Amino acid sequence: MSNKTIRIAIDCMGGDHGLPVTLPAAVKFAQEYADTHCLLVGDQSRIEAQIRALPRIDRDWYTIIHTDEVVDMDDSVEVALRRKRKSSMRLAAQAVKDGLADACISAGNTGAWVAISRYVLKTLDGISRPAIATSIPNQNGGATIMLDLGANVDCSAEHLLQFAMLGTALASIVDGHEQPTVGLLNIGEEVIKGNEVVKQAAELLRNSGLNFYGNVEGDDLCRGTVDVMVCDGFVGNVVLKSLEGLAKMVAKMLREEFTRDMLSMMAGAVAKPVLNRLGERVDNRQYNGAALLGLRGVVIKSHGSADVLAFGYALQRARDAVRNGLLEGTTRAIERIQASLQQAQLEQQLPLATGTGTTS
C-alpha cells in the first residue's frame, strides 16, 4: 500500500470498559503511527472531555462521529440490528461502507458486531458466512491461523469448507505461504472420527484442491502441525478461552511458587529475565484483535475485556490488515481458490462422462 493515511473507525463505547480503554489506546496508537487517522465513534461530549485529559498530539489525528446509542454486552442481535440503528458499533461499520474508513474495530458484543458487520458490509461472492480468525503462537516459533472463533456456533460442512478457503487466503497474504496446509479440528486423526458434519467437511476438503492435511487434534494447534486449523465457532471459542485461561493459570502458579519462601524468592530473582521473556511470549494481550473474514471490508474484533495495551494491539492489527491489502488479497485468493475448485470438480466429472460415452 502507498503512504496514504490509513483511516480506522473505532467503536469507542463498546466492550467491558468502553472509553477508559479505547481512547487511551487510540491516543497511544496515533502517537506511534503518524500515517493513521482515527474516526472516534461515540458520545462526542464524553470523548472530548477524556481526550483533553490525555497526552496531546501535534497533528490532526481524529474525527468524532457522534452518537449516544450503544450496543450493550447483553443486547440481543435483534436489538442491535433493529432498535439501535445509530449505535457506535453500527456507525463504525457504516463508515467503512461509505468509504470514510479503511477498517473498523469494536470490543463490543461479538454476536452483534458480527451481525451488524455482515448486514452493513455484506459477504464476498461465494462466502455465505464471515468467520473470526486469529493467529495463535505455536512451539515452532510461528503461528497457526485458527477459525472460526465464535462468529458461527452452528455450521454446515460447506461453511467449514468456506472457512478453510478464508484461512488459506489469510495465510497466503499474512505469512506468504503459497500452499498453506489446512487441518480440520476433530477428536481424532482417523477418517472415521467425528460427527457427520465434520466427516462431510473432510470429504469436501479432500476434493477441494486446497492443501488439506487431514484431521487434526487439539494439541496440533500448539505443535504447529498445520498452517490453518478449521472448526465451527462453538469449538473454536472454547479452545481460545481455554488457552487464555491456561496461560493465566500457569502465570499465577509460577508467581506463587517463586514467592513461597526465601529460597524460592532468590531463585525467582535469578530466573526473572527468563520469566519476563516467557511472560511476554504467552501474554494473550499481544495477540488481541481477530479479523472477521469474508466481508467486503476490513473488520476487527477486540476481546471485550481488553485493557489499553490489548486494545492497542488490536488497532495495530487493523492497520496491518489495511497496509497488507487484506481485503483485496482475500478477494483475489477466494476467486483463485473457487476457480481451482471448479476445475477440480470438472476433472472429477470428466472420466465418468468419457466412460459413459465410450460404453454407449
N, C-alpha and C positions, 0 to 999 in steps of 0.2 A: 504494500500500500504506500501511497505517496505521503508527503509530510503534512497533509491537510489535517485540520483539527478533528479529533475524534469526539463525538458528542454522545454522552451517556445519560439516559433518563433514569433517575433514581427514585424509587418509591420510598420517600423519606419516612413515612408514617408506619410502614409495615414491620412485622417482626415482634419479638417479645419485648424489645426495648425502644424501638422507634427512633425519634430524633436524637436522644443522648448517645446513640451508637452511629446512626447513619451520617449525621452531619460532621462530627469529628473525623470520621473515616474519610468522608468526601474532601474535607479540607486538607488532610494529610496527603491524600491521593493527588489532589490538584497541585500541591506543593512539589510533589515528586515528579509529576508528569505534566510538563508545560504544554504538551500537544493535546490536552484534553479540555473539554468544556462540559460542565455538569448541568443537567436540567433537573432542578430540585423540585420534586412534585409533592405538594402537601400544603399545610396551613401556612400561608405567607407570613402572617404576623409572628407566629411561633418560630418559623425558620429564620426570619430576620433577627429576632431577639437573640437566638442562640448563636448565629453567625457573628454578631457583634462581640460575643464573649469568647470567640475562638481566634486563633492567630490570623492576622491579616495577610492577604496575598496581593501583591502589587501587579495584578493583571485582571482582566475581565474573565473570570473563571466560571461563573454560574449565571443561570437564568432561573427564576422561580415560576413554576406553573401552579397557580393557587387552586386548592380545593379543600373543603372541610369534611369531605366524605372519606371514611377509612374502612377498609375491609378488616374486620376483627379476626383473630386467630380461630375463633369458634364459629364464624359465619359459614353457612352452607353455600354450595356453589350457586344455587338458585338466588340466594340473597345477593351474592357478589355480582352476578350477571344481570339480574333484573331490577333489583331495588337500589343498587349503589352504582349507577351508571357513570358517575363522576368521581369515583373513588381515586385515590392516589395511585392505586395499582392499575386501574383501567386507563387513566390518563398517561401513565408511563408507557404502557404498551401502545397506546394510540399515537404517542409521539414518534415511535418507530414507524408505525403505519403511515403517518403523514409526512415522513421524511425529515422530521425535526431532529431525530436522534438516530445514531447508528446502532445502538444497543440499549436494552433496558434491563433493570435489575430490581429484584424485590426479595426481602427476607420474610415476607408475609405468608399467610395461609397457602400451603402448597397446592391443595386442590383448586382453590380459587385462582391462583396465579396460572396454573396450567390451563384451566377452563377459559379464563379471560384472554390469555395469550393466543390460545387456539382460535377463539371466537374472533378476535380482532385481526390477527395476522394471517390466519388460515395455514393449512399444511401444504407442503411441497407436493407436486404431482407424484402419485404412486405411493404416498405415505398417508395412511389413514389416521394415525395417532402419533403425537410427539412423544419423545422419551427423554427422561432425565439421565444424563451421562456425566461421569466424572472419572478422573484418573486416580487410581489407588496405588500407592507405592508398594513395590514387591521386593523380595530379597535379592533380586538380580541387580538392584540399583536403578531399575527403571520403574515403569508404572503400567498397570493394567487398566484399560478402559472398561468400565462396567456400566451396563444399562439393561433395564430400566430401574431407577432407584426410587420410584414412588409415584410416577405420574399415572400409571395404569395398573390397577390391582388385578383385574381380570383380563386375560389376554388369550387370543386365539393363536394357533400355530402360524398363521400368516402375519400376525403382529410381531411375533418373535423373529420371523424372517426379516421383516422391515427394520426391527431394532438392530439386527446383525448388519444390514446394509448401512444404517446410520453410523453404527460403531466403526465399521470398516472405513467409511468416508472420513470420520473424525481422526482415526489413527493415521490414515494416509496424509491428512493435512497437518496435524499437530506433530506427529512423530516421524513423518517421512517414510512410512512403510508402504512399499508398492503393493504387496500382497499380505496384509496383516492376517495373522491366524485368528480364527473365531472359535470360541468354545461355548457350548450350551450347558449352563449350570444344571446339574442333575444330582440324584442321590447315588449315582454310580457311573462308571465309565461304560459299562456294558450297554449294548443296543437295546436290550430288553427292559432296562431300568426306566423308571419314571412314569408319570401319568400319561394319559392319551394325548393331551395337548403337547407335552414335551416330546413324545415319540413322533408325533406328526411333524413337529417343528424340525426335529433332527432329520427326518426324511426329506423335507423341503430344503434344508441346508445342504444335505449331501448332493442334491441335484441342482443347486443354485449357481454353481460356478464360483462361489466365494471360496476362500481358502479355509474350509471347515476342518478343524482339528478333530472334532467329535465331542462327546460328552465329557464334561469336567466336573470335579467335585469342589466343595468349598475351600479346601486347603490349596487348591491350584491357584486361587486368587493371589495369595501372598507368595507363592512359589514363582509366579510369573510364567506359568505354563503356556498361556496364550496372550495375544495382544489385546483381544477383545473378549469379554465374557458377557453372555446374554442371559437374561432371565426376566420374569414378569416383575412388575413394580412392588408387589407384596413381598416376594422373596428378597428382592434387591434392597428394599428399605430395611428389612430385618437384618440382613447381612451388614449393611452400612452402620446401623445403630449398634450392632453387636461389636463391630470393630472399634467404634468410638468408645464404647463402654469398657472394652478390654484394655485399650490404651490408658484410659483414666485409672482403671483398677491397678494396672502394673505400676504406673507412676506413684500412686498412693502407697502401694506396698513397699516400693523402693524407699520412699521418704520415711516410712515407719521403721524399716529395718536399719536405715542409716542413722536414725536418731534413738535407737533402742537403749544404748548405753554409751559410755565414754569411748570405748574401743571402736564401736560401730561409727561414732561420730568422727573419730580420727580417720578411719578407713574411708568414710564418705568425703572428707576433705581432700584426701589424696585422689579419690575417684571423681571428684566434682567436674573436671573438664570433660571427662568421658561421658558422665551422666548428662551434662548440659548438651553435648552434641547428640546424644541419644534422644533426649527430650525434644530437641529441635526436629529430629527426623520423624518422630512419631506424633508430633503436635498436630492434631487434626485441623487446627485453625488455618494452617498454611495451605490446606487443600480445600478450603471452603470456596464455594462458587461452582455450581454444576450447570452445564449447558442444557437447555431444553431444545433438543434437536428435532428437526423435521418441520420447522415452521419457516415462514417467509420473513424471517427477521432474526436478529441475534438476541436471545433471551437467556438471562442468567438467574438461577435460583440460589439465594444465600440461605444458610441454615438460620432458622428462626431465632435461635438463642445466640447468634453470633455476637461477639464483642467487637470493639473498634478494630482490633488487629485482624480478626477473621473477616469482617466486612470489607476491610481494605484489600485483602487478598481476592475477595470476590470481584471487587471493582477492577483489579488487575486482570482477572480472567476475562472480564468484559472487554477491556481494552485490547488484550492479546487476541481475542477472538476476532475483533474488527480488523486489527493490523494484519493478522494472518489470513484474512479473507475467508473466515469460516463459512459464512452463508454462501458465497459464490462457489467456494471449493466443494461444499456439501452438495450443492445443486448439480455441479458438473459430475461429481463422483456418483451420485444417485442415478443420473442419466446414463453414465457409463456402465454401472452395475446392472441397471434394468435392461440395457441393450445386450449385455452378456447373458443375462437370464433368458431373454427371448431367444438368443442364438442357441443356448444350451437346450432349451425346450424344443426348438426346431430340429436340432440334431438328434434328439431322442426320438422324435416322431418319424424322421426320415427312414430309418431301417424298416420300421413297421409298414410304412407306405410303400417302399420298394418291394418288400416281401409280398405284400398283398397284390401289387401289380404283377409280379412275376407269376404268382400262383394262378391268377386269372388269365 
